[in-house]
Amino acid sequence: GNSMEFKFDNMEQELDNLINLENNVINVSNYQFIEPVGMAILKALILDENVNIENYGFTKSYMDTLFNKEYDSSKSYIPIENIVYGSIDKNTKHIVNFLLKHKDFQSLSVEDRKDLYEYLYYMLSELLNNALTHSFSSIGAVVAGQYFSNLKKIQLCVVDRGVGFLANIKRQYNVITESEAILKAIEKGVSCPPPKPYSSSLNNAGYGLFILTEIIRHTKGRLKIISNDGLVYIDENGLLHSTDNISVNWKGSIVVFEFYEKNINFSKNDFFRIYIYQDNEDTEDIFI
């Protein structure tokens, strides 16, 4: 393709250019700008398909920094993490703390920083739980993120090469397409529980993706979920878009969200009380 960027807005179109690869080579010389979601997708292909990248061009130093672990704390992006197994809790803490090192967040009040940490921790651990527990991804999960200080925006994404949403959701629900499965998974109280009814870091089994979408909606962020050939998108106005047969056949799932600290109006606990458990008489039992 001849587009110059690989980012949240055009990721499904760019996937097309990547997947119809010849000779397992990705030519990235046309890209002048690649957002974390693009980097995570490239990394997942490299890990899963023995893809080689050539003709780095403009993006070489950025990609080198992301793909190699030497991290420069003056930069706003985190090194790409490939999480194969082990503690979701430990990995999530590590990644969120990396993002919060930026000077913009250092200057927040202790309380506001704690709120931001708890929201990001919740959202990322939920996505890692999905990617590592349900997907049977041969490469585990690839995580990338960045804080765009000019836009005051955090982008975080989790990419896997597993079975996608439909394979899991159709065991319990009557869904036929990937996008129907994604839409079902983000309904309240749906997502398929992991083998243990409550995993240690997540005491809200079945609510996870619903809560993530609610957080994004109430903070005017954006969310995209791709599962194989299905796509669901929540835009900055909270509107839901879905489509199937995005022409590329990606294998597995890609979840990416954009989040604005300035739009957090409640502590995470208050947010849960107001938006998540508001229709539940036994709030006290569930709410921890």
Salt bridges, closest charged atoms under 4 A:
GLU5 OE1 - LYS7 NZ 3.19
ASP9 OD1 - ARG222 NH1 2.77
GLU12 OE1 - LYS224 NZ 2.94
ASP48 OD2 - ARG161 NE 2.80
ASP48 OD2 - LYS251 NZ 3.68
GLU49 OE2 - ARG161 NH2 2.60
ASP64 OD2 - LYS60 NZ 2.93
ASP72 OD2 - LYS75 NZ 3.22
GLU81 OE1 - LYS69 NZ 3.83
GLU81 OE2 - HIS94 NE2 2.96
ASP89 OD2 - LYS93 NZ 3.20
ASP104 OD1 - HIS102 ND1 3.68
ASP104 OD2 - LYS152 NZ 3.31
GLU118 OE2 - LYS114 NZ 3.06
GLU187 OE1 - LYS184 NZ 3.20
GLU214 OE2 - ARG217 NH1 3.83
GLU214 OE1 - HIS218 NE2 3.44
ASP235 OD2 - HIS241 NE2 2.89
GLU258 OE2 - LYS153 NZ 3.22
GLU258 OE1 - ARG222 NH2 3.01
ASP270 OD1 - ARG273 NH1 3.15
ASP279 OD1 - LYS188 NZ 2.94
